Amino acid sequence: MRYDLTIFDWDGTLMDSIARIVSCMQAAGREAEWGELGEGEIRDIIGLGLPEAIATLCPGIQSEQAERLKARYAWHFVEGDATPVTFYPGVEAGLASLASTSALAVATGKSRRGLDRIFRQSDTGRFFRASRTADETRSKPDPLMLVELLEECGVDASRAVMIGDTEYDMEMARAIGMPRIAVSYGVHDVQRLSRSEPLLVADRFDQVLDHLAG
C-alpha cells in the first residue's frame, strides 16, 4: 500500500446519500418556517457539520429556529424519508480489501450518532480503525479532525491520504500537508476540487483503489 492510513469522507464519497440529504433539508426548512431551500444551496454545504451547514444555508437564523430545523432534519433523515441510500459501486468490496492491508479511518460531517448508526446498519464499522465526526471536534474545513486521527493512529500526515468529494475535505488536508484524492461523483465539481491540488480527481471508486494500490 502507498499509505499507512487512508481517511475517507462518508456522504458523497463512500455512500450516495446526497438525494436524501437534500430532500430532508428541504422538508426541515419548510417545517421550521424558514422557507424553501434550493437543491444547489444544500449540495454546497454537504460535508459541513449540521450547525455550520444551517448557519450557511440560513444566514441570520435565530437559535431557536435553527434548533428546530436541526431537529426536523434529523427526524426526516432517520425516520421520515424513504429516499434510497446506498454505497457507490465497488465501495464495500473495496473497503474490505483495503482494510486487510492498511489502516482506514473516517472523517465526516455526520454526527457520532449518525455515523455509528450507519456503521451498524451496513456492518462496515469493522473496517475502520478510527473515526471523527463534526459534533465531537471542529467541522471541516478546519483540519483538527485529521490531526486527531493522525495522533490516534500514530501516523505522520505525509504517510496518510484524505479522500473526499468536497473542497472542505481537500482544504483540511492541504492545511496540514496531507496528500489528498478528490472524487468527482459527489457534490462539488471538478473545477472546484482541482483548486485544492489533489493528487487525483477520480470519476469512479475503482480509480481510487488503483491509486491506493500504487
N, C-alpha and C positions, 0 to 999 in steps of 0.2 A: 504494500500500500504506500501511496505517496505521502500520506499524512498520518500522524499519530492520533489525531482527534478530528472527527468530521461532525460539524454542527449544522443542524437543519432548522430552518424556519418550518412552521407547520402549514397554516392555511395558505393555499396558493402555491405551495412548494411540494408538499407531500400529499395533501388532501385537497380535493376540488370542492371546497365549501363556500366558494365565492357567492354563488346564487343564493344560498341560504342566508349568508350574512347580509346581503343586500335586502332581501325580502323581509328579514326580521327587523333590520334597522328602519326600513320604511314603515312597517307596521308600528314599531315603537314610537317613531316620530309623530305619527298621527295620534296615537293613544295618549302621548304626553302633551298633546296640543301644541306641538312646535310647528307642525305643518309637513308638507311633502318634501322628502329628501330625495335628491336625484341619484340615479344609479352611479353616474360618473363621480359624483362627490363622495359617495360611500366607498366605491372601489379605491379611491385615492387614499383613504385613511385605514384600509385594511393592513394590519401589521402593527399598528399602534395599540397601546393599552386602551381599554374601553373609556376611562375618564378622559384621556388625551384625545381619543377619537371623537367623543361627543363635544369636547371643547372646540375642536377644529371644525366639526360639522355645524355646530350651533353657536357661533360667536355671540357672547353676551348672555347666554342662557343662565338663568338663576339656579342656585344649587339644588333647591327642592325639585324643580322641573327636570334638572339633569339627573337627579337620583331616580325619578320616576321613569325617565327614558331608559336609563340603565337597567332598571328592574324589569321593564316590559321587554326590552331586547333579550335579556337573559331568559325570561319565561318563554318567549317565542322560540328561541334557538333550541332550548331543551325539550319543550313540551308542545308548543303550539304550531310549529311549522313542519310540514312534511316534505319540503324540498330535498331531494336526494343529496347525500354527502358520501363521496366515495374517494378512495385513493386513486391517484393518477396511474395510468398503465405502467406496470413494472415496479412500482414502489414497494409493495410488500415483499416480493421475492428479492428485490434489490437490497432492502434493509436487512433481511435475514442473511444474505451473503456478506454484506459489509460488516455486520456485527461479529462475524466469525474471524475477521482479520484486523479490525480496527475498533477503537472506542468511538461510540456515537453519542451525540447529545442533541438536545432540542433547546432553541432559544425562540420564544414565541410571544406574541401579543395576547395570547389567551390568558385566562385566569388559571390559577393552580387547580381549582375545582374543575374547570372545563377540560384542561389537559388530562388530568387523572381520569375523568370520565371517558374520554375517547381512548385512552390507553387501555382501560378495562374492556370497553366495547369491542375494540379491534384486536385485542391481545398483542399489541405492539410495544407496550411499555417495557417488555423484557429485552428489547433490542438496545435500549439506551442506558448508558452509564450514569448520566446526569441530565438535568433539565432546569430551565429557569423560565418563569412566567412573568408577565408585566406587573402583576399585583404583588410580587414578592421582591422586586428590585425596581430599577428605573426603566421606564418604557424606551423602546427604540425611538430615535437613533442613538441615544446615549449608549456607550459601549459597556456599561457596567455589567450587564448580564453575561457578556462574553468574558470579561475579566474574571468574574466569579466562576464561570465554568472552567476556564483555564486553570485557575487556582485549585479547584476541586479535583480536577483530573491530573494535575501535575504536568501540564504540557505548556510549552512556550508558544506564543502567538504565531511564530514562524513555522511551527510544525502542526498547525491546525488550519482548517478551512471552514468558512461560513458559506452556506448555500441558501439562497433565498430569492424571492420573486419581486422584492421591492427595493427602492433606493434606501429605505430605512435599514434593511439588512446589510446592504453594501456599504453604507456610510459608517455604521457602527464598527464594521470590520476594518474599514480603511483607517478609522481613527486610531486603531492600535496596531496597525501594520500587519493585519492578518490577511492571508490570501483569501479570495472570495470568488464564488461562481454564482452567476445570475441565471435564472430560468425565465424564459420569455412567455411561458404559457399561463402565468399568474396574472397579477393586476397591473403592474407597471410595464410600459412599453420598452422596446429595445433601446431606443434613443435615450430615454431617461435612465435606464440601468447602466448604459455604457459610460455615462458621465462619471461613474464611480470607479472606472477602470478595472472591471472584473477580469480574471484570467480567461473566462469563457462565458459566453451567453448561450445557454443550451436551449434548444427548442423541444427536447424530449428528455425524459428522465434517464433513458439508457445512455445518452451522451454524457450525462453527469457521471454515471457509473464507469464509462470508458475512461474518462479523465482521471477519476479516483484510482483506477487500476494502473495508471501510468503507462 
